[in-house]
Amino acid sequence: MKLRDRHSSDDVSGFLDKGTSVTGELQFSGTLRIDGDFHGSITTNDKLIIGERALVYADIKVGEAEIYGTVSGTITSKKRIEIHSSGRIQGEVSTPVLVVEEGGFLDGSSNMAGGEKSPVPTESPEVSRKEWPGS
């Protein structure tokens, strides 16, 4: 199943090719594709594409992300995260829309409450038997 193939080379405004290794804080506008190794943090309101050969160890905050390679860390997205069949995420994912293509891998936790953590109730409400139909 092919989700969306809307990314021609004209759409990508930045590129870290295979064989590249970067450590630090990365901030950008537009669409960035990483096919090399990255360690640190990544921040943008736009799109990040993690290519098939990429190894990324980072805390990531993006508008949206497409994962074809390997990510270890936390990914927070305002719009959408797609994990494609070759994609691997180990860590925490938080996004309003999460798409995992068959073969894609998520080892960790996911939160889909608008991309932000929602409060977890500490107590469950009392439910009496007469509230259930047929009781």
C-alpha positions as CSV (number, residue, x, y, z in Angstrom):
1,M,0.0,0.0,0.0
2,K,1.4,3.4,-1.0
3,L,0.3,6.2,1.3
4,R,1.3,9.3,-0.5
5,D,4.0,9.8,-3.0
6,R,3.9,13.6,-3.3
7,H,7.5,14.4,-2.7
8,S,9.6,15.1,-5.7
9,S,13.1,16.5,-5.3
10,D,11.7,20.0,-6.0
11,D,9.7,19.8,-2.7
12,V,12.8,19.2,-0.5
13,S,14.5,22.4,0.6
14,G,17.3,20.8,2.6
15,F,19.1,17.5,2.5
16,L,21.6,15.6,4.7
17,D,22.9,12.8,2.5
18,K,24.1,9.3,3.5
19,G,27.6,9.4,4.8
20,T,26.8,12.6,6.7
21,S,27.0,12.6,10.5
22,V,25.7,15.6,12.4
23,T,25.4,16.2,16.1
24,G,23.6,19.2,17.7
25,E,20.4,21.3,17.5
26,L,18.8,21.5,14.1
27,Q,16.1,24.2,13.2
28,F,14.8,24.7,9.7
29,S,11.9,25.9,7.6
30,G,10.4,24.1,4.6
31,T,11.1,20.4,4.1
32,L,14.3,18.7,5.2
33,R,15.3,15.1,4.3
34,I,17.8,13.2,6.4
35,D,19.5,10.2,4.9
36,G,22.6,10.3,7.2
37,D,23.2,10.0,10.9
38,F,21.9,12.7,13.3
39,H,22.2,13.0,17.1
40,G,20.6,15.8,19.0
41,S,17.3,17.8,18.6
42,I,15.3,18.8,15.6
43,T,12.7,21.6,15.6
44,T,10.5,22.9,12.8
45,N,6.9,23.9,12.1
46,D,7.2,22.3,8.7
47,K,8.1,18.8,7.4
48,L,10.9,16.3,8.3
49,I,11.5,13.3,6.1
50,I,13.7,10.5,7.6
51,G,15.1,8.6,4.6
52,E,15.6,4.8,4.5
53,R,19.3,4.9,5.4
54,A,19.0,7.5,8.1
55,L,19.8,6.7,11.8
56,V,18.4,9.5,14.0
57,Y,18.8,9.7,17.8
58,A,16.9,12.9,18.7
59,D,14.1,14.7,20.4
60,I,12.0,15.9,17.4
61,K,9.3,18.6,17.3
62,V,7.8,19.1,13.8
63,G,4.7,20.1,11.9
64,E,4.7,16.7,10.3
65,A,7.1,13.8,9.7
66,E,7.5,10.9,7.3
67,I,9.6,8.0,8.6
68,Y,11.3,5.7,6.2
69,G,14.5,5.0,8.3
70,T,15.3,4.5,12.0
71,V,14.5,7.0,14.8
72,S,15.2,6.6,18.4
73,G,13.8,9.3,20.7
74,T,10.7,11.4,21.1
75,I,8.7,12.7,18.1
76,T,6.0,15.4,18.6
77,S,4.0,16.5,15.6
78,K,1.4,19.2,15.3
79,K,-0.3,17.5,12.2
80,R,0.8,14.0,11.3
81,I,3.4,11.3,11.5
82,E,3.6,8.5,8.9
83,I,5.7,5.4,9.5
84,H,6.3,3.7,6.2
85,S,7.1,0.0,5.6
86,S,10.8,0.5,6.1
87,G,10.4,2.9,9.0
88,R,11.4,2.1,12.6
89,I,10.7,4.2,15.7
90,Q,11.8,3.4,19.2
91,G,10.5,5.9,21.7
92,E,7.5,8.1,22.3
93,V,5.2,9.5,19.5
94,S,2.7,12.3,20.0
95,T,0.5,13.5,17.1
96,P,-3.1,14.0,16.2
97,V,-2.8,11.6,13.2
98,L,-0.6,8.5,13.2
99,V,-0.3,6.4,10.1
100,V,1.6,3.1,10.2
101,E,2.1,1.4,6.9
102,E,2.2,-2.4,6.9
103,G,5.7,-3.4,7.9
104,G,6.3,-0.1,9.8
105,F,7.5,-0.5,13.4
106,L,6.8,1.5,16.5
107,D,8.4,0.2,19.8
108,G,7.2,2.6,22.5
109,S,4.2,4.7,23.3
110,S,1.9,6.8,21.2
111,N,-0.4,9.7,22.1
112,M,-3.0,11.0,19.6
113,A,-4.7,13.6,21.7
114,G,-4.0,16.6,19.5
115,G,-0.2,16.1,19.6
116,E,-0.1,17.0,23.2
117,K,-0.3,14.9,26.3
118,S,-3.9,14.6,27.7
119,P,-4.6,14.2,31.4
120,V,-5.1,10.6,32.5
121,P,-8.0,10.2,34.9
122,T,-6.8,9.0,38.3
123,E,-10.1,7.3,39.3
124,S,-12.6,5.5,37.2
125,P,-16.2,6.6,37.6
126,E,-18.6,4.5,39.6
127,V,-21.0,2.6,37.3
128,S,-24.1,1.0,38.9
129,R,-25.7,-2.2,37.4
130,K,-28.9,-0.3,36.6
131,E,-27.1,1.9,34.1
132,W,-26.4,-1.1,31.8
133,P,-29.2,-2.1,29.4
134,G,-30.7,-5.5,30.2
135,S,-29.7,-5.4,33.9
